[in-house]
Amino acid sequence: MAPLNAPNHLLNGFMLRMSFAMVSYSSVLTAISKFDDFSRDLCVQALLDIMDMFCDRLSCHGKAEECIGLCRALLSALHWLLRCTAASAERLQEGLEAGTPAAGEKQLAMCLQRLEKTLGSTKNRALLHIAKLEEASLHTSQGLGQGGTRANQPTASWTAIEHSLLKLGEILANLSNPQLRSQAEQCGTLIRSIPTMLSVHSEQPNKTGFPTVHALVLLEGTMNLTGETQPLVEQLMMVKRMQHIPTPLFVLEIWKACLVGLIESPEGTEELKWTAFTFLKIPQVLVKLKKYSHGDKDFTEDVNCAFEFLLKLTPLLDKADQRCNCDFTDFLLQECRKQGLLSEASVNNLMTKRAADREHAPQQKSGENANIQPNPGLILRAEPTVTNILKTMDADHSKSPEGLLGVLGHMLSGKSLDLLLAAAAATGKLKSFARKFINLNEFTTHGSEESTKSASVRALLFDISFLMLCHVAQTYGSEVILSESSAGAEVPFFETWIQTCMPEEGKILNPDHPCFRPDSTKVESLVALLNNSSEMKLVQMNWHEACLSISAAILEILNAWENGVLAFESIQVALPFYNERVVIMSSILEHMCADVLQQTATQIKFPSTGMDTMPYWNLLPPKRPIKEVLTDIFAKVLEKGWVDSRSIHIFDTLLHMGGVYWFCNNLIKELLKETRKEHTLRAVELLYSIFYLDMQQVTLVLLGHILPGLLTDSSKWHSLMDPPGTALAKLAVWCALSSYSSHKGQASSHQKKRHREDIEDYISLFPLDDMQPSKLMRLLSSNEEDANILSSPADRSMSSSLSASQLHTVNMRDPLNRVLANLFLLISSILGSRTAGPHTQFVQWFMEECVDCLEQGSRGSILQFMPFTTVSELVKVSAMSSPKVVLAITDLSLPLGRQVAAKAIAAL
């Protein structure tokens, strides 16, 4: 480089060389950043003039490594500018003290103008973002002993830039010129924004209703009370991020959904479940959501703001008060205060406001509800009782069986059992609760050396624990009963019985199983015992054997009665019913019959007094095609704008009956028929929440079958036009992100019990070997006219399909990973094709939605399956030719990802 004591010659020389493209931008920036004699005003000003010529239009069209070199050089130049600005500011301060400020002020203004011009370019900030990550990666690899110093390693570091920025701020704090100080502050803000330039999302201040949040909470409260809170928290946070929902409105929507679910729930068990969900589970969900917040104070203010909004929904709160026979808001606020979600002052303020509103609320009939204890209070008292019962159940059953029988008898009185089970389910204790009763049931199956009294107690303990476990399984699913199978461990009797003998929705029982073909000798013996006297000989009775024979024995007795062999009085003697257990037994039998007869749409009603028809049964109209039912219920939900509990049950039944492909395909067809933009956006929010009934399987179908079919069949391209095409792209991205973020977790209970139908073997549909044409890619090239456009991987080089997922060694035997990889291969093929149309526009919308939904630094997102070569194709699309888009779609945790991003951005 020429000596820097002849600034004019230097300036002219650089201009001449750059005009003939003899010197790269990175070389000039590197050379400038090496000059550190800031006392030589003319040289500094000449260098600033050189930077002024190109600092806002940097480019590089060379190799990827050269583009990374430009990033490093720009980082060094930024450090140099900050040092130069600080030196100029110090000289200005000295000049002010000496009374000669003009020269220093001019140079400081030049420095700040160049900083402003350099940082004002989004492209430059993106290159600096890459440089920062590259530098951090280099330090990490050196720290791990994985490499030495690179020849092109920048002398500057991000830490040095932060220090220079801090020093500059201290110097400029005393500057009297407000314009220069303001310029410096703006430059500092831009520099500090570089590490987080991808994390800024605009929220939706004008929107007040969020159907997805509403439906997700309703789905969880209706069908998954026993589920762990963490998956629900992650699902809700995913929706909040993707839809950019402000926290107060987010919390408000959760409470609104709880209120609606509770108000519309059928009386009885469902109402108790919703009460437990609202007062026990949701506060725990909010406690976990608080950890995602920036600070405790901020979140409590957001919760308080949400309640302020909620108090304005007076009719909804009045309805909740009437349904719960109490001041609903008071109970809820007190529980939030206990959990640290609201301050004492906030609670008092909110309660005062609600009390004023309640004075004008419709008065309930005092006599009608005066003696009814409100469910919220009962549920909140039941929660510590569950803990005490669990401790009681840990004791040695053989020492005080009579005391234990008293506890169980109390649990069966009134609605105590359902209250306790709801509280246990909402607090994650139901599985432990069931396990202890299984152990008790197993303990009572055998008896030895017992008195008549102890044998009677043992019989009652077996009977009550058996009925309670049946009730738990029917109310909350058999998954909470069954233990994790371990090799060599003996399976308890009740677990064996429930899996082989108990009718359940979707379960096919084996009629040849021994439980349906009991030993005739044991049956005859049991019939004789039942007929001989009013009291059975209970001593040393093996109740598990009697249990397997009892149905056949009762059938024999009933046949004898029907044929006139036995009198009715004899039946009463043989089949005594105990008052405290008749209600729960009748309920269990009704549930079993309904499970068996459901597919025939047969109505069944037991003549038991005080028993209501089972909620959410016989939902589908008989003799009507299920496709009509699906389209009708979706149309009603879309018109209404939200999903209710009954609709959720209908959708779940239709999903079970029609299968995942049928369900997803027909709902997508309904979406694509919609031409009103506001309705398509609403449909996306609703469908996304409905798909949570089985998100994993729906996503596989949507991304692996439905989308490829639409994108590769030119006769269907018209259906992908805006607005339905935009809506489908949004829905596909939301489903992909949700499934990928959670597919290593456990499926919720309502998903587990559904029969899985394998639409196709995903391994044969999407082979691992990139050189072997997959069925999907053969499908892409099946149309003769499109054969050159959408070719199979066999016609492409290996590098064209290389993606970050392969460098991260993602398990490609996982069906979702395979589907995502092949979908992005298809997207890459479409972008590289010579034919434009609605399908290419759809791909653009899909990628834009990916960018909009992604968080910064989200290594392991769905975009890791996108081939690196897709980036260069995407930047050719005008809407995607943005530095921020390139940063968002590239895995910057990988050296190759940073190189691809740098090359694409430098060429913009």
Rosetta blueprint (number, residue, H / E / L):
1 M L
2 A L
3 P L
4 L L
5 N L
6 A L
7 P H
8 N H
9 H H
10 L H
11 L H
12 N H
13 G H
14 F H
15 M H
16 L H
17 R H
18 M H
19 S H
20 F L
21 A L
22 M L
23 V L
24 S L
25 Y H
26 S H
27 S H
28 V H
29 L H
30 T H
31 A H
32 I H
33 S H
34 K L
35 F L
36 D L
37 D L
38 F L
39 S L
40 R L
41 D H
42 L H
43 C H
44 V H
45 Q H
46 A H
47 L H
48 L H
49 D H
50 I H
51 M H
52 D H
53 M H
54 F H
55 C L
56 D L
57 R L
58 L L
59 S L
60 C L
61 H L
62 G L
63 K L
64 A H
65 E H
66 E H
67 C H
68 I H
69 G H
70 L H
71 C H
72 R H
73 A H
74 L H
75 L H
76 S H
77 A H
78 L H
79 H H
80 W H
81 L H
82 L H
83 R H
84 C H
85 T H
86 A H
87 A H
88 S H
89 A H
90 E H
91 R H
92 L H
93 Q H
94 E H
95 G H
96 L H
97 E H
98 A H
99 G L
100 T L
101 P L
102 A H
103 A H
104 G H
105 E H
106 K H
107 Q H
108 L H
109 A H
110 M H
111 C H
112 L H
113 Q H
114 R H
115 L H
116 E H
117 K H
118 T H
119 L H
120 G L
121 S L
122 T H
123 K H
124 N H
125 R H
126 A H
127 L H
128 L H
129 H H
130 I H
131 A H
132 K H
133 L H
134 E H
135 E H
136 A H
137 S H
138 L H
139 H H
140 T H
141 S H
142 Q H
143 G H
144 L L
145 G L
146 Q L
147 G L
148 G L
149 T L
150 R L
151 A L
152 N L
153 Q L
154 P L
155 T L
156 A L
157 S L
158 W H
159 T H
160 A H
161 I H
162 E H
163 H H
164 S H
165 L H
166 L H
167 K H
168 L H
169 G H
170 E H
171 I H
172 L H
173 A L
174 N L
175 L L
176 S L
177 N L
178 P H
179 Q H
180 L H
181 R H
182 S H
183 Q H
184 A H
185 E H
186 Q H
187 C H
188 G H
189 T H
190 L H
191 I H
192 R H
193 S H
194 I H
195 P H
196 T H
197 M L
198 L L
199 S L
200 V L
201 H L
202 S L
203 E L
204 Q L
205 P L
206 N L
207 K L
208 T L
209 G L
210 F L
211 P H
212 T H
213 V H
214 H H
215 A H
216 L H
217 V H
218 L H
219 L H
220 E H
221 G H
222 T H
223 M H
224 N L
225 L L
226 T L
227 G L
228 E L
229 T H
230 Q H
231 P H
232 L H
233 V H
234 E H
235 Q H
236 L H
237 M H
238 M H
239 V H
240 K H
241 R H
242 M H
243 Q L
244 H L
245 I L
246 P L
247 T H
248 P H
249 L H
250 F H
251 V H
252 L H
253 E H
254 I H
255 W H
256 K H
257 A H
258 C H
259 L H
260 V H
261 G H
262 L H
263 I H
264 E H
265 S L
266 P L
267 E L
268 G L
269 T H
270 E H
271 E H
272 L H
273 K H
274 W H
275 T H
276 A H
277 F H
278 T H
279 F H
280 L H
281 K H
282 I H
283 P H
284 Q H
285 V H
286 L H
287 V H
288 K H
289 L H
290 K H
291 K H
292 Y H
293 S L
294 H L
295 G L
296 D H
297 K H
298 D H
299 F H
300 T H
301 E H
302 D H
303 V H
304 N H
305 C H
306 A H
307 F H
308 E H
309 F H
310 L H
311 L H
312 K L
313 L L
314 T H
315 P H
316 L H
317 L H
318 D H
319 K H
320 A H
321 D H
322 Q H
323 R H
324 C H
325 N L
326 C L
327 D L
328 F H
329 T H
330 D H
331 F H
332 L H
333 L H
334 Q H
335 E H
336 C H
337 R H
338 K H
339 Q L
340 G L
341 L L
342 L L
343 S L
344 E H
345 A H
346 S H
347 V H
348 N H
349 N H
350 L H
351 M H
352 T H
353 K H
354 R H
355 A H
356 A H
357 D H
358 R H
359 E L
360 H L
361 A L
362 P L
363 Q L
364 Q L
365 K L
366 S H
367 G H
368 E H
369 N H
370 A L
371 N L
372 I L
373 Q L
374 P L
375 N H
376 P H
377 G H
378 L H
379 I H
380 L H
381 R H
382 A H
383 E H
384 P H
385 T H
386 V H
387 T H
388 N H
389 I H
390 L H
391 K H
392 T H
393 M H
394 D L
395 A L
396 D L
397 H L
398 S L
399 K L
400 S L
401 P H
402 E H
403 G H
404 L H
405 L H
406 G H
407 V H
408 L H
409 G H
410 H H
411 M H
412 L L
413 S L
414 G L
415 K L
416 S H
417 L H
418 D H
419 L H
420 L H
421 L H
422 A H
423 A H
424 A H
425 A H
426 A H
427 T L
428 G L
429 K L
430 L H
431 K H
432 S H
433 F H
434 A H
435 R H
436 K H
437 F H
438 I H
439 N H
440 L H
441 N H
442 E H
443 F H
444 T L
445 T L
446 H L
447 G L
448 S L
449 E L
450 E L
451 S L
452 T H
453 K H
454 S H
455 A H
456 S H
457 V H
458 R H
459 A H
460 L H
461 L H
462 F H
463 D H
464 I H
465 S H
466 F H
467 L H
468 M H
469 L H
470 C H
471 H H
472 V H
473 A H
474 Q H
475 T H
476 Y H
477 G L
478 S H
479 E H
480 V H
481 I L
482 L L
483 S L
484 E L
485 S L
486 S L
487 A L
488 G L
489 A L
490 E L
491 V L
492 P L
493 F H
494 F H
495 E H
496 T H
497 W H
498 I H
499 Q H
500 T H
501 C L
502 M L
503 P L
504 E L
505 E L
506 G L
507 K L
508 I L
509 L L
510 N L
511 P L
512 D L
513 H L
514 P H
515 C H
516 F H
517 R L
518 P L
519 D L
520 S H
521 T H
522 K H
523 V H
524 E H
525 S H
526 L H
527 V H
528 A H
529 L H
530 L H
531 N H
532 N H
533 S L
534 S L
535 E L
536 M L
537 K L
538 L L
539 V L
540 Q L
541 M L
542 N L
543 W H
544 H H
545 E H
546 A H
547 C H
548 L H
549 S H
550 I H
551 S H
552 A H
553 A H
554 I H
555 L H
556 E H
557 I H
558 L H
559 N H
560 A H
561 W H
562 E H
563 N L
564 G L
565 V L
566 L L
567 A L
568 F H
569 E H
570 S H
571 I H
572 Q H
573 V H
574 A H
575 L L
576 P L
577 F L
578 Y L
579 N H
580 E H
581 R H
582 V H
583 V H
584 I H
585 M H
586 S H
587 S H
588 I H
589 L H
590 E H
591 H H
592 M H
593 C H
594 A H
595 D H
596 V H
597 L H
598 Q H
599 Q H
600 T H
601 A L
602 T L
603 Q L
604 I L
605 K L
606 F L
607 P L
608 S L
609 T L
610 G L
611 M L
612 D L
613 T L
614 M L
615 P L
616 Y L
617 W L
618 N L
619 L L
620 L L
621 P L
622 P L
623 K L
624 R L
625 P L
626 I H
627 K H
628 E H
629 V H
630 L H
631 T H
632 D H
633 I H
634 F H
635 A H
636 K H
637 V H
638 L H
639 E H
640 K H
641 G L
642 W L
643 V L
644 D L
645 S H
646 R H
647 S H
648 I H
649 H H
650 I H
651 F H
652 D H
653 T H
654 L H
655 L H
656 H H
657 M H
658 G H
659 G L
660 V H
661 Y H
662 W H
663 F H
664 C H
665 N H
666 N H
667 L H
668 I H
669 K H
670 E H
671 L H
672 L H
673 K H
674 E L
675 T L
676 R L
677 K H
678 E H
679 H H
680 T H
681 L H
682 R H
683 A H
684 V H
685 E H
686 L H
687 L H
688 Y H
689 S H
690 I H
691 F H
692 Y H
693 L H
694 D L
695 M H
696 Q H
697 Q H
698 V H
699 T H
700 L H
701 V H
702 L H
703 L H
704 G H
705 H H
706 I H
707 L H
708 P H
709 G H
710 L H
711 L H
712 T H
713 D L
714 S H
715 S H
716 K H
717 W H
718 H H
719 S H
720 L H
721 M L
722 D L
723 P L
724 P H
725 G H
726 T H
727 A H
728 L H
729 A H
730 K H
731 L H
732 A H
733 V H
734 W H
735 C H
736 A H
737 L H
738 S H
739 S H
740 Y H
741 S H
742 S H
743 H L
744 K L
745 G L
746 Q L
747 A L
748 S L
749 S H
750 H H
751 Q H
752 K H
753 K L
754 R L
755 H L
756 R L
757 E L
758 D L
759 I L
760 E L
761 D L
762 Y H
763 I H
764 S H
765 L H
766 F L
767 P L
768 L L
769 D L
770 D L
771 M L
772 Q L
773 P L
774 S L
775 K H
776 L H
777 M H
778 R H
779 L H
780 L H
781 S L
782 S L
783 N L
784 E H
785 E H
786 D H
787 A L
788 N L
789 I L
790 L L
791 S L
792 S L
793 P H
794 A H
795 D H
796 R L
797 S L
798 M H
799 S H
800 S H
801 S H
802 L L
803 S E
804 A H
805 S H
806 Q H
807 L H
808 H L
809 T L
810 V L
811 N L
812 M L
813 R L
814 D L
815 P H
816 L H
817 N H
818 R H
819 V H
820 L H
821 A H
822 N H
823 L H
824 F H
825 L H
826 L H
827 I H
828 S H
829 S H
830 I H
831 L H
832 G L
833 S L
834 R L
835 T L
836 A L
837 G L
838 P H
839 H H
840 T H
841 Q H
842 F H
843 V H
844 Q H
845 W H
846 F H
847 M H
848 E H
849 E H
850 C H
851 V H
852 D H
853 C H
854 L L
855 E L
856 Q L
857 G L
858 S L
859 R L
860 G L
861 S L
862 I H
863 L H
864 Q H
865 F H
866 M L
867 P E
868 F L
869 T H
870 T H
871 V H
872 S H
873 E H
874 L H
875 V L
876 K L
877 V L
878 S H
879 A H
880 M H
881 S L
882 S L
883 P H
884 K H
885 V H
886 V H
887 L H
888 A H
889 I H
890 T L
891 D L
892 L L
893 S L
894 L L
895 P H
896 L H
897 G H
898 R H
899 Q H
900 V H
901 A H
902 A H
903 K H
904 A H
905 I H
906 A H
907 A L
908 L L
